[in-house]
Structure formats: C-alpha cells, structure tokens
Amino acid sequence: MSKLKFLKSHEWYSAENNTVGISDFAQHELGDIVFVELPEVGENVEAGVAFGNVESVKAVSEIYSPVSGVVTEVNEDLQSAPELINQDAYAAWMIKVKVSSVSEELISSADYDELTKR
Amino acid sequence: MLRTPFYSKMLAAGGKMVEFTGYELPVQFESTGIITEHKAVREKAGLFDVSHMGEIYLRGKDAFASIQNLITNDITTLKDGGARYSLLPNAEGGVVDDILVYRFNAEEYLLVVNAANTQKDAAWIEARLLGDTQFENASPTTAQLALQGPLAIEIVKQFISPADIPEKNYTFKTLTLEGVKIILSRTGYTGEDGFEFYCPNAYAERLFDLLMEYGRPFGMIPAGLGSRDTLRMEAVMPLYGHEMNEETLCHELGLDFAIKMNKESFIGKDALLKNPPRYQRMGIKMIDRGIAREHCPIFNDEGRQIGHVTSGTHSPTLGQAVGMIRVEKDFAASTLWVEVRNKKLKAGIVPLPFYKRNK
C-alpha cells in the first residue's frame, strides 16, 4: 500500500499496476457500497476529473481520476459485487489505465494517512 | 444543534452522528452499518433513538371533537389504548403532517408528530382547538425508543409483565417500570412487529441500558437513521417532506384508508371534494442498472415528464434499487424512465409494498 499515491479526494493510483480505486478511508466513510458506475474500455479519463460514481445506501459520490489516459480494463466484478470495495478497498481496483500523465496533486501514502488520521 | 437524552449512549455505542431535523442522531453505527442494521431488524431486532419525534397531548371534554376536526381519519371507533394513523390536512387539502393519534380515554389523547414539523404542528393545532381542549407540547421532556424486529416481543417479555404488553398492532399500554410511568406502544416504522417506548427524559438512559441488556442475547443491535429509512422504504411508509408536503393533496398518496370522506366535516374536506387527485404514489424497481434517488425526473415512453422520484434507495432485503414516485394520476403503463445523472434508466412499476412480513 505504501507504493500507492493518493488524491485528497480519496482515490488511489498504483503506478505498478496502472490501477485506480478508492481508499479504505473513503469506503469506511461511505458505508455499505451498493452500486458503482464506471467508464467503458476505450474511454478517456482525465486527471482531476470525475470518471465514475460510487453509491452507498444513502449517498452518491463522484470518483476523480488520479491520472489521464485511456481505460484499458474495467473491474467487472464490482458490477455484481460492489461490496468488494468495503471488504478490501486496495484490492478492489476500479479501472486500469494506459497512463499518459499523472495528476500533480498526488500525495504519498504517508501524507494521505496523515490527512485522514482521526 | 439539539441532542436527545440518548446522545451519550449512542455515541458510546459507536454511533456515527449526523444532523437530522435539527438533532444530532446516529445515521449508522461503527461496527455494523446500514445493511447489517437493516437485516438485524428484519431477522432479529434493532433499537432506534426516535426521541426527535414530537408529542402533543390534547385533553378535555372537547379534545375528541378538536381531533376529529383536525384529521382526515375518524377516531369514533378508536378505543382506549388504541392508536391510529392519520393525515393532518390543511384547508387546501394539502398535508400539514402525518401523525399517530393515541387514545387514553374519551378526554385524553396523544398526537405523535414528525420531528421536522413539531413546532409547525403545535402552532397549527393549538390555533384550531375547539371548546374545552387543553394543549400540552410534551416533546422537550419525552424520550422515545423504537424496538423493532421479529424478536422484539421476546425481548420485551424479559422485563415487562405480560399484562403490560400491548397484544395487537396499533395498541398501547401505560405502565410503571421501576417506578417510572412509560407508554409501551405496538407500533413502528419498519414494516416489522415491534414496540415504541415513550418515557420521561430522566429515565431515558436507564431504559436504553435495560433494552440493551435484555436485547443483546437475542441479537438486537442499535440501529440508525440510515436503516430506518431503508426499512420504511421497503414497507412503503411515506415520509413527510419526501412523499408529502403542504402542496400534495391528501388523496394523492394512496393512503385512502386514513381518509374518511364520510366523516361529517374536517379541515380540508371541502377542498378534497372539490379537487380530484392530480397525482398518484407508485412504487418502482429499477430494470436498468442504477439507483433512482429523490428528485430524479420521471418520463413516459413518449419522453414527456410525468413526475419525479420522492424516495429512492437500494433495498437491502431485495438486493435491488427501489423507489417511490409521484406521477400523474392517469399514468397506467408498466414501465417508465428515470433520469439519473443525465441518463434515462428503465424502471418497472411494481405492486406495493416492496416488503411484507410473514405474520
């Protein structure tokens, strides 16, 4: 997890796997996640811009992209089992991206932990 | 922000506090969450702090006549120890609130009103009392807990004698528990069997501890506003400010069981006679993937907007997105389109309620 980079809006990016997801803090704050809306393979995502939505029982939240590029893979498991995000937010990647650039707003895992410390 | 007498207890139990109608109340609990709390109520039992609800007492020789004039339902057949659901209409036939009327005796009644409306209702009611009717707003000194779920009865039996347990739905008993006078009512807002306890603020924490002590062995857990909402949604119980407001007419809600047009007179009756319903309340299940939320516009097959979603959520029992909608009265197709984030998603009309318990 220490290899991950984070946006302050609670998304993570793994440079190793080119995957994007939301943080454990985010899943905990959202509560039971019941629906995820993700882009399709081939669509472009832009750093700092919303690419999808995650819905808990009570609320809808936008998911912002930590990177710019083209979506190469979407985690289809989340369509039928969005609760996987609650179970392990760092295993439950949402999209894989052919990255052209990364957001300048990304912070380290340690800084993100500091930011979300209770 | 206001705090109920259970605030410390809720916090200690891991309550994630949010603002609701001016009160700090738990939306869910740290170690459980909305779906777990929802399932606990459907399968075992859950305990809710509902102290934000308002309690208004009306007493006197003309209390009965005052209430008959104020509500759409008819309490002529309401017996001592009985509770009845009703709408509180305005002069135009719109809804001031939806309430429960409890009858202690011919000259003493309790009206339980929605938290958000307590001040409004108190003023509305007090200004319209007939003859000899005394008014008391007991909301600030009354605490309320709702114990809901199929095992609620077993839990209550642990510490309340059988003679003091109301047997039927929509009945209540006044009893003394550890020297304190409380009301135990077989009512709720979840679609399950259950009880609502009304007690003085000073006894609130003790009552909470008692219920936790006797409830825990049965799998009872504290539950928050989040599951209260999903539970009432599945049982299609309307919520003021969502399904109804001052502009929705009483007879547009599918609550005709609570509107007695053959009653001689009541506030708003003339307006309801004059104005036929323009809208109806219906239930939908999403066919396309997505969750319809409150305010989402609804379109028919021809693409014309015919209404909107009044409440929408993911139903934990059905594992599916459901919603209550307000659409034009003559709408009769079996499918429609809900606009969610600029996309039109297909939904199907389904018979209500979404969930009905086995009795």
HADDOCK unambig.tbl for C-alpha pairs under 7 A between the chains (distance, minus, plus):
assign (segid A and resid 31 and name CA) (segid B and resid 33 and name CA) 6.36 0.50 0.50
assign (segid A and resid 32 and name CA) (segid B and resid 33 and name CA) 6.72 0.50 0.50
assign (segid A and resid 32 and name CA) (segid B and resid 34 and name CA) 6.75 0.50 0.50
assign (segid A and resid 32 and name CA) (segid B and resid 35 and name CA) 6.70 0.50 0.50
assign (segid A and resid 34 and name CA) (segid B and resid 314 and name CA) 6.93 0.50 0.50
assign (segid A and resid 35 and name CA) (segid B and resid 290 and name CA) 7.00 0.50 0.50
assign (segid A and resid 57 and name CA) (segid B and resid 313 and name CA) 6.23 0.50 0.50
assign (segid A and resid 57 and name CA) (segid B and resid 314 and name CA) 5.74 0.50 0.50
assign (segid A and resid 58 and name CA) (segid B and resid 226 and name CA) 6.83 0.50 0.50
